[in-house]
Amino acid sequence: MKIKEFTVKNYKNIGIDELCTIKFPNKADGQSDMLTIIGENNIGKSTVLEALRMFFPYEKPHCPDLDRFPKKVEPNPLNEDEHMEICVTFHKFTEQDLNKIEISRYIYNEELKIKRLWKSSNLNDKDVPYYAYIQQAYIHELEGKPTWNNTAFQDVSEELRDLRQRFCAEQGLTGTIPAAKKEDFLQYVLEENSALVHHRNPEWMANPNGLSSVLRSIMPKVIYIPAMKLLQDETNPTKTNSAAKNIMSSLIEKKMRTSQKFVEFETAATNLTNAFVGEDRHESLNSLETSLNLKLKRLMDIEAKVNFSPPVIEKLHENTTFSLIYNDIETTTDHQGSGAQRLLILSLLELMSQELDETVEEVENSWQRSYLFLVEEPEIYLHPQLQRKMRDSLLKISESELSQVICTSHSEHFIDLADRHQGIVIAKRNFTTGTTLFSQVEENLYNGENALDKRNAMRMLLNFNSSTLESFFSRRVILVEGDCEIASFKSIKDVLISKYPDKKEDIESYCKDINIISCKGKLTQRTYCEVLTHFGIEPVIIHDLDGELYNSGNNLRMLESINLDETRRLYHSPNFEEDIFGEEWLNDKPWKATKLISERFDQYEEGLLRFFNFVIGKEAADSLNIDSLVSSEI
């Protein structure tokens, strides 16, 4: 089973103004099961991973302290709007999932919805049940009959009486089905004759059928890899539940189970268990117990029972450990640098991606637990080439039927607008409330007859211009056709600072949070404009008319990409250099433009300022008021 989506409510600065809902991409659209959360520093990206970890039953802490509630304020237990809540929805169940009663009994409408809510801080784990959204099953003929004895079954159908008789025989019951066995009987009837079982309308139910106790055996195994904090701990294979230990244990387990020596050991351990546990246990254990009780009886009328705990075969792989050797010196992982520790995680992830593929193929008929990888800033400590390798390893893992990946990142290598745009989650701050909001694009942006051309254009842009990703964090995004416009803007800024030194700080302030992207052509401009618009970003465009009318052909399509809003485009006729400088250039355009601006700015001032003011935006241009300064000099 896979996670379809999850929601977070009232966890630190997340899910306060509105529920934070994050969905995994639809693999049917060719997307991988990998989410990348991007956003500014300290905005709450890692908080999402933290909330998810708290939700899963084997992660700690299980319950939040006051620091995890919004503004560290104790919630009102009677006000649901203030309660913390995390809900995870699973779907895409395999045949093995559906055959596992611990999973199938909680599925409704092809989904398994589980949530947990906390009404106050510092609660005990046992006091916070898991809820499941299910239809309660019941046997209509037994409704209103609190005791399921012989009398209760006198006026029921023959089919139900027969099932009751068979069930009691199998369970060794005398006739009355005790309360502790009612759920088992209901499940028995459901499997043998489902027509006798009715269902109520679906609702959230607290701990139905002992849900809280079975979750540990069916939930995905979480492997958490932090960025900087506790990295040494996470690469330490001797530390309980560290990332390295979890990955290595999973890798070792399968290797052990295919070894003949392990099979022999497992058989010997079973024989040992049989010899020392139960009524027919070894005489030496009985003798030891008798001797102990003889001495106890002399002191007090009390009896001791000696028990033997056999080795837990299933957990032998958890005893795995390893060290690192560098320059012929063997050390533990915590004595290596951060880069080496990150490379260790990368290598383990590469092995894990191979193992997941092999595991699915080799044991496809048996139920297998899935994995959820939570990775903070996977690019940290790695140079660009290894960042790409880390990305490829995580993508390979996410393509497995057994795993999903959520990572936080600032690296362009992990943010793919061409092929994984549905897996990008943007975190932005609401400056009015101080909370963090998350958004993502669910639909496929590349469709229609030009879908392939648009996708290829975006791939080319991303391959040759890493600054495209700054668009998500910029005040203003400007899409231009080529490099000449970018070089000209920088040169104009330098000239203005030299002419008006008292305006230096203002000019630099308005220029630093804009992003000018060279798109290398109109098709790429339009494509990137459409993609950014879907993410809630409204770029502006600067383009050449190239001999066409401003409102026809390609120029009309450019206008349509910004919803016919003329305030969001600036065009030059027939092109940038001829419009502003009156010259036609075939090569070295950025260099020629820079030279003319630095040496003869006053001659081309009107066109250059019109261009500069459009780039920084009307509000910034009005504040700087460069035009009036120029006019006063004339």
C-alpha atoms as one frame of an Amber mdcrd trajectory, in Angstrom:
protein
   0.000   0.000   0.000   1.096   3.542  -0.691   0.427   6.898   0.919  -2.002
   8.884  -1.220  -1.942  12.080   0.838  -1.523  13.378   4.361  -2.838  16.382
   6.254  -1.382  18.276   9.184  -3.364  20.599  11.457  -2.045  22.865  14.214
   1.508  21.510  14.295   3.858  24.395  15.123   3.314  26.939  12.299   1.647
  24.469   9.925  -2.035  23.868   9.280  -3.306  26.829  11.278  -5.066  29.100
   8.778  -6.043  26.076   6.692  -5.305  22.365   6.655  -1.888  21.509   5.238
  -2.633  18.807   2.649   0.198  17.253   0.647  -0.425  14.656  -2.063   1.920
  12.202  -3.681   2.133  12.410  -7.502  -0.006  10.170  -9.654   2.371   7.527
 -11.018  -0.025   6.961 -13.901   1.207  10.306 -15.275   4.772   9.010 -15.323
   5.666  10.675 -12.028   7.777   8.967  -9.355   6.602   8.503  -5.775   8.917
  11.258  -4.585   7.964  14.592  -3.056  10.379  17.512  -2.819   9.450  20.295
  -0.407  11.114  23.605  -1.232  11.046  26.948   0.524  13.140  29.531   2.306
  15.195  28.682   5.372  13.305  28.247   8.652   9.904  28.212   6.972   8.770
  24.763   8.112   9.939  22.234   5.521  11.507  19.927   8.106   8.501  20.467
  10.359   6.410  18.462   7.880   8.780  15.500   8.233   8.763  15.941  11.998
   4.961  15.800  12.115   4.888  12.638   9.990   7.440  10.942  12.206   5.320
  11.633  15.276   2.305  10.061  13.569   3.879   6.662  12.938   3.591   4.296
  15.927   7.255   3.260  16.206   8.741   6.761  15.995   9.311   9.013  19.015
   7.960  11.175  20.498   4.464   9.708  20.190   2.809  12.763  21.720   3.650
  16.468  21.389   4.931  18.704  24.146   3.784  22.308  24.362   6.566  23.477
  22.017   4.882  21.660  19.119   1.568  23.480  19.429   1.067  26.797  17.576
   2.745  29.680  19.406   3.418  27.278  22.302  -0.096  27.896  23.622  -1.973
  25.096  25.388  -5.063  24.228  23.310  -8.584  24.214  24.675  -9.523  20.510
  24.976 -13.156  21.400  24.173 -12.339  23.379  21.013 -11.702  21.116  18.001
 -10.246  24.033  16.025  -7.302  24.112  18.435  -6.593  20.364  18.483  -3.518
  19.012  16.729  -4.360  16.442  14.071  -2.405  14.346  11.573  -4.195  12.175
   9.031  -2.659   9.790   6.488  -4.595   8.218   3.611  -3.327   5.002   1.995
  -4.361   3.511  -1.349  -3.081   1.282  -4.181  -3.305  -1.939  -2.207  -1.620
  -5.028  -3.607  -3.276  -8.427  -3.619  -1.080  -9.331  -0.652  -2.297  -6.230
   1.205  -5.923  -7.160   0.595  -5.304 -10.700   1.808  -3.918  -9.384   5.098
  -6.864  -9.002   7.490  -4.992  -6.370   9.542  -5.213  -4.104   6.485  -8.336
  -5.111   4.567 -10.722  -4.767   7.529 -10.006  -1.010   7.684 -10.358  -0.230
   3.972 -13.323   1.836   2.825 -13.890   2.976  -0.756 -10.458   1.647  -1.753
  -8.744   3.844   0.836  -7.384   3.369   4.330  -7.693   6.605   6.310  -6.014
   6.818   9.684  -5.705   9.866  11.898  -4.589  10.853  15.348  -5.471  13.971
  17.316  -4.088  15.543  20.455  -6.318  17.770  22.608  -3.538  18.898  24.939
   0.213  18.625  25.399   2.244  15.933  27.173  -0.417  13.220  26.931   0.378
   9.546  27.459   0.597   7.549  24.269  -2.018   5.051  25.484  -4.527   7.877
  25.950  -4.347   8.989  22.300  -5.995   6.361  20.077  -5.668   6.010  16.345
  -8.884   6.589  14.399  -9.934   4.836  11.213 -12.575   6.038   8.756 -14.583
   2.870   8.207 -18.019   1.380   7.886 -18.908  -0.508  11.035 -19.963  -4.040
  10.160 -22.733  -5.745  12.103 -24.954  -8.830  11.914 -28.459  -7.472  11.470
 -30.145 -10.556  12.946 -28.240 -10.119  16.207 -28.913  -6.397  16.619 -30.250
  -5.577  20.081 -29.085  -8.899  21.527 -26.344  -8.154  24.050 -25.652 -11.817
  24.827 -25.011 -14.218  21.951 -26.255 -17.417  23.602 -28.605 -20.174  22.490
 -31.664 -17.958  22.990 -30.233 -15.194  20.790 -29.864 -17.625  17.878 -33.326
 -19.232  18.123 -35.044 -16.870  15.689 -32.186 -16.247  13.244 -31.766 -17.708
   9.768 -30.610 -21.248   9.292 -27.452 -19.997   7.570 -26.457 -17.953  10.618
 -27.235 -20.790  13.038 -25.078 -23.120  10.982 -22.175 -20.637  10.974 -22.489
 -20.178  14.718 -22.389 -23.936  15.273 -19.305 -24.347  13.105 -17.568 -21.370
  14.732 -18.210 -22.646  18.256 -16.909 -26.085  17.308 -13.698 -24.628  15.884
 -13.210 -22.343  18.895 -14.099 -24.950  21.504 -17.071 -22.929  22.778 -20.057
 -24.517  24.502 -22.725 -22.403  22.818 -22.426 -18.851  24.047 -20.092 -16.583
  22.078 -18.384 -14.397  24.711 -17.873 -10.666  24.170 -14.169 -11.219  23.522
 -15.038 -13.495  20.577 -17.825 -11.425  19.012 -15.489  -9.605  16.645 -13.938
 -12.922  15.577 -17.391 -14.345  14.866 -18.361 -11.256  12.871 -15.241 -11.670
  10.755 -15.976 -15.377  10.367 -19.483 -14.658   9.070 -18.134 -11.931   6.769
 -15.721 -14.386   5.171 -18.184 -17.287   4.923 -21.410 -15.483   3.991 -21.015
 -11.716   3.579 -24.726 -11.319   2.749 -25.502 -11.815   6.453 -23.362  -8.782
   7.392 -24.585  -5.185   7.014 -22.589  -1.951   7.191 -23.378   1.402   8.763
 -22.484   4.741   7.178 -18.722   5.401   7.335 -17.414   7.407  10.270 -14.263
   7.985  12.262 -13.942   5.276  14.883 -11.431   5.236  17.739  -9.227   2.140
  17.834 -11.649  -0.193  16.003 -10.710  -3.864  16.307  -7.576  -2.961  18.240
  -6.226  -0.728  15.468  -3.605   0.948  17.656  -1.943  -2.371  18.457  -1.817
  -3.673  14.871  -0.506  -0.522  13.197   3.066  -1.327  14.132   2.885  -4.449
  11.970   1.308  -2.869   8.854   2.561   0.725   8.662   5.456   1.617   6.326
   8.842   1.519   7.986  10.155   5.074   8.330  13.812   5.731   7.498  14.707
   9.267   8.520  17.892  10.962   7.325  18.480  14.407   8.866  20.493  17.244
   7.343  23.042  18.416   9.896  21.619  17.876  13.335  22.551  14.432  14.712
  24.112  13.363  11.404  26.771  11.430  13.309  24.051   9.521  15.116  22.227
   8.737  11.877  25.337   7.189  10.270  26.142   5.196  13.408  25.071   1.564
  12.802  25.188   0.808  16.521  22.608   3.465  17.418  19.038   2.181  17.685
  16.817   3.261  14.795  19.512   5.303  13.060  19.193   5.704   9.282  22.324
   3.641   8.640  21.152   0.879  10.987  17.670   0.765   9.457  18.985   0.568
   5.905  21.749  -1.896   6.691  19.420  -4.112   8.747  16.983  -4.293   5.839
  19.804  -5.175   3.447  21.296  -7.818   5.732  17.974  -9.471   6.594  17.340
 -10.739   3.069  20.930 -11.939   2.623  20.707 -13.911   5.854  17.433 -15.584
   4.950  18.846 -16.902   1.683  21.859 -18.413   3.448  21.849 -22.164   4.152
  23.785 -21.593   7.359  21.088 -19.222   8.598  18.405 -21.815   7.809  20.351
 -24.404   9.816  20.770 -21.939  12.682  17.063 -21.104  12.615  16.196 -24.830
  12.811  18.593 -25.334  15.717  17.142 -22.329  17.545  13.630 -23.720  17.074
  14.703 -27.071  18.497  16.357 -25.268  21.410  13.179 -23.323  22.063  11.079
 -26.484  22.012  13.474 -28.126  24.457  13.360 -25.335  27.033   9.857 -23.890
  26.691   6.505 -25.545  27.500   5.451 -28.620  29.429   8.091 -30.862  27.823
  10.958 -28.524  28.569  14.436 -29.798  29.419  14.848 -31.559  32.769  17.723
 -29.256  33.783  15.352 -26.289  33.787  12.816 -28.197  35.920  15.596 -29.201
  38.318  16.781 -25.606  38.625  13.245 -24.427  39.330  12.710 -27.130  41.989
  15.946 -26.260  43.783  15.084 -22.561  43.813  11.596 -23.201  45.211  12.972
 -25.433  48.018  15.064 -22.528  49.251  12.222 -20.025  48.808   9.771 -22.182
  50.780  12.067 -22.053  53.803  11.734 -18.286  53.877   8.232 -17.584  52.590
   5.211 -19.364  51.176   5.967 -18.274  47.618   6.863 -20.091  44.426   9.090
 -19.063  41.514   8.619 -19.922  37.876  11.794 -20.138  35.775  11.346 -19.097
  32.181  13.701 -19.300  29.236  13.679 -16.642  26.515  14.894 -18.098  23.245
  16.868 -15.941  20.805  14.704 -13.737  18.577  15.712 -15.035  15.166  13.803
 -12.339  13.320  15.993  -9.619  14.862  19.435 -11.131  14.391  20.076  -8.840
  11.408  19.753  -5.847  13.732  23.107  -6.794  15.313  24.911  -5.713  12.135
  27.636  -3.100  12.475  30.445  -1.746  10.289  33.321   0.717  10.312  35.123
   2.824   7.712  38.729   2.490   6.531  40.543   5.517   5.126  44.330   5.747
   4.608  44.604   2.255   6.124  43.057   3.491   9.363  39.833   1.866  10.553
  37.449   4.094  12.505  33.794   4.284  13.453  31.613   6.555  11.334  31.515
   9.365  13.897  35.272   9.867  13.426  34.859  10.627   9.717  33.999  13.992
   8.181  30.461  15.092   7.352  31.085  14.536   3.639  32.194  10.937   4.195
  29.180  10.306   6.415  26.853  11.670   3.726  28.561   9.480   1.108  27.959
   6.487   3.363  24.241   7.284   3.368  24.345   7.721  -0.430  26.004   4.326
  -0.889  23.484   2.642   1.399  20.626   4.245  -0.521  22.051   3.008  -3.818
  22.181  -0.516  -2.386  18.663  -0.118  -1.046  17.323   0.854  -4.481  18.784
  -2.347  -5.951  17.514  -4.466  -3.086  13.945  -3.163  -3.354  13.733  -4.160
  -7.012  15.109  -7.631  -6.308  12.872  -8.115  -3.263   9.688  -7.386  -5.198
  10.655  -9.873  -7.913  11.755 -12.680  -5.582   8.973 -12.655  -2.990   6.121
 -11.132  -4.949   3.587 -13.623  -3.540   4.147 -12.766   0.126   3.185  -9.603
   1.981   6.011  -7.100   2.368   6.207  -4.001   4.496   6.725  -0.797   2.553
   9.181   2.002   3.328   8.858   5.741   3.754  12.125   7.655   3.362  12.180
  11.109   4.969  15.326  12.942   3.862  16.337  16.456   4.902  18.435  18.353
   2.357  19.952  15.298   0.644  22.347  17.578  -1.247  24.148  18.797   1.876
  27.944  18.191   2.022  27.922  16.868  -1.553  29.396  18.544  -4.642  27.090
  18.857  -7.720  27.979  15.538  -9.339  27.255  13.608  -6.163  24.103  15.638
  -5.589  22.825  14.258  -8.887  23.780  10.743  -7.810  21.910  11.206  -4.543
  18.867  12.442  -6.479  19.023   9.479  -8.869  19.251   7.026  -5.955  16.216
   8.528  -4.239  14.285   8.543  -7.514  15.165   4.892  -8.086  13.967   4.038
  -4.592  10.720   5.958  -5.133  10.027   3.996  -8.316   9.846   0.749  -6.345
   6.436  -0.654  -5.488   7.584  -0.827  -1.880   8.738   2.690  -1.140   8.036
   6.412  -1.218  10.329   9.371  -0.620   9.802  12.832   0.854  12.760  15.206
   0.926  13.357  18.859   1.653  15.811  20.692  -0.570  17.323  23.945  -1.790
  19.140  22.332  -4.718  18.107  22.687  -8.357  19.062  19.030  -8.833  16.055
  17.946  -6.772  13.524  20.351  -8.300  12.479  19.153 -11.745   9.793  21.281
 -13.405   9.957  19.292 -16.625   9.422  15.712 -15.474   8.472  15.852 -11.769
   6.496  19.062 -11.367   3.655  17.236  -9.562   6.120  16.160  -6.904   7.142
  19.721  -5.993   5.626  21.219  -2.846   6.209  24.933  -2.255   6.287  26.325
   1.273   5.559  30.042   1.581   5.043  32.252   4.589   1.817  34.112   5.189
   3.302  37.418   6.345  -0.004  38.516   7.864  -0.326  35.569  10.259   3.260
  34.270  10.296   2.098  30.763   9.403   3.361  28.588   6.562   1.194  27.540
   3.616   1.963  24.691   1.217   0.942  24.401  -2.422   1.541  21.993  -5.279
   0.333  21.327  -8.810  -1.668  18.125  -9.122  -2.476  18.037 -12.831  -0.119
  17.270 -15.710   0.987  20.616 -17.167   2.278  19.123 -20.389  -0.632  18.004
 -22.520  -2.134  18.802 -25.902  -0.520  18.632 -29.320   2.585  20.606 -28.288
   3.099  18.691 -25.031   6.391  17.069 -26.056   7.829  20.309 -27.440   6.935
  22.171 -24.273   8.434  19.504 -22.024  11.634  19.399 -24.072  11.852  23.205
 -23.993  11.572  23.142 -20.216  14.201  20.393 -19.947  16.608  22.488 -22.012
  15.964  25.558 -19.865  16.591  23.632 -16.641  19.733  21.994 -18.015  21.363
  25.272 -18.972  19.962  27.744 -16.445  19.919  26.744 -12.790  18.660  30.205
 -11.783  15.190  29.234 -13.019  14.514  27.724  -9.600  15.036  31.072  -7.899
  11.644  31.995  -9.351   9.943  30.331  -6.403  11.593  32.700  -3.946  11.773
  35.969  -5.927   9.675  39.111  -5.592   9.456  39.476  -9.367  10.218  37.042
 -12.199  11.128  38.336 -15.675  11.301  35.978 -18.649  13.498  37.279 -21.487
  14.495  35.733 -24.794  18.278  35.889 -24.480  21.339  36.871 -22.489  21.581
  40.384 -23.929  18.717  41.639 -21.744  20.317  40.193 -18.579  23.695  41.773
 -19.325  22.008  45.099 -20.132  20.064  45.157 -16.859  23.199  44.582 -14.801
  25.067  47.260 -16.712  22.212  49.787 -16.303  22.171  49.111 -12.556  25.917
  49.770 -12.288  25.626  53.031 -14.228  22.717  54.270 -12.109  24.590  53.514
  -8.890  27.617  55.458 -10.147  25.436  58.412 -11.229  23.313  58.470  -8.061
  25.407  57.077  -5.187  22.861  58.249  -2.610  20.374  55.828  -4.210  22.774
  52.864  -4.088  21.105  50.983  -1.231  17.615  51.428  -2.701  18.715  50.354
  -6.181  20.488  47.255  -4.871  17.537  46.415  -2.629  15.026  46.489  -5.477
  17.320  44.535  -7.787  18.403  41.748  -5.463  15.034  39.969  -5.143  14.141
  39.806  -8.833  14.998  36.902 -11.111  15.671  37.424 -14.825  15.654  34.178
 -16.794  17.078  33.781 -20.279  14.686  31.385 -21.989  16.462  31.093 -25.358
  13.281  31.575 -27.355   9.574  32.332 -27.270   8.367  28.730 -26.926  10.368
  28.265 -23.756   9.171  31.656 -22.481   5.558  30.634 -22.928   6.087  27.183
 -21.445   7.868  28.436 -18.342   5.287  31.191 -17.940   2.474  28.611 -17.951
   4.307  26.370 -15.468   4.978  29.205 -13.025   1.378  30.400 -13.311   0.171
  26.981 -12.136   2.373  27.390  -9.062   0.761  30.728  -8.272   3.636  32.852
  -9.634   2.862  35.604 -12.172   5.986  36.284 -14.248   6.345  39.181 -16.694
   7.835  38.792 -20.164  10.125  40.815 -22.406  10.279  39.731 -26.040  11.051
  40.854 -29.573   8.322  41.366 -32.169  10.597  39.992 -34.915   8.765  41.878
 -37.689   5.260  40.730 -36.681   2.447  42.824 -35.245   2.383  42.992 -31.464
  -1.005  41.227 -31.368  -0.646  38.485 -33.995   1.145  35.173 -34.517   3.782
  34.313 -31.918   3.376  37.724 -30.296  -0.313  37.069 -29.676   0.557  33.695
 -28.153   3.020  35.463 -25.870   0.240  37.787 -24.741  -2.117  34.848 -24.197
   0.435  33.174 -21.908  -0.012  36.107 -19.481  -3.800  36.126 -19.810  -3.815
  39.104 -22.229  -2.465  41.376 -19.474  -0.432  44.045 -21.306   0.984  45.341
 -18.017   2.951  42.101 -17.762   4.865  42.385 -21.021   7.378  44.697 -22.690
   8.203  44.218 -26.370  10.870  45.638 -28.654  10.544  46.165 -32.388  11.966
  44.468 -34.257  14.333  43.327 -31.490  16.040  44.539 -28.309  19.254  45.882
 -29.804  17.677  47.684 -32.782  14.878  49.167 -30.663  17.214  50.630 -28.006
  20.570  51.093 -29.743  19.489  51.390 -33.384  22.012  48.776 -34.425  21.752
  45.259 -35.856  24.054  42.703 -34.248  24.707  39.134 -35.340  27.014  38.108
 -32.496  28.525  39.193 -29.139  25.262  40.918 -28.235  25.708  40.963 -24.411
  29.220  42.412 -24.697  28.215  45.082 -27.238  25.190  46.142 -25.173  27.278
  46.389 -21.990  29.917  48.491 -23.731  27.394  50.988 -25.145  25.541  51.319
 -21.833  28.701  51.963 -19.823  30.193  54.405 -22.355  27.142  56.183 -23.873
  24.311  55.717 -21.359  22.924  59.237 -21.825  22.481  58.686 -25.577  20.158
  55.678 -25.039  18.759  56.766 -21.698  15.044  56.789 -22.547  14.888  53.225
 -23.856  17.210  51.895 -21.171  15.203  53.403 -18.316  11.932  52.141 -19.781
  13.474  48.669 -19.836  14.994  48.986 -16.323  11.784  50.311 -14.759   9.745
  47.497 -16.275  12.147  44.885 -14.908  12.061  46.145 -11.311   8.286  46.797
 -11.444   6.124  49.895 -11.221   6.054  50.119  -7.441   9.845  49.937  -7.182
  10.292  52.343 -10.124   7.946  54.882  -8.554   9.807  54.637  -5.267  13.231
  55.124  -6.876  11.891  57.909  -9.139  14.933  57.730 -11.409  13.067  59.421
 -14.269  12.626  62.655 -12.284  16.299  62.662 -11.350  17.228  62.346 -15.000
  14.798  65.114 -15.985  16.247  67.478 -13.382  19.691  67.086 -14.950  18.510
  68.169 -18.407
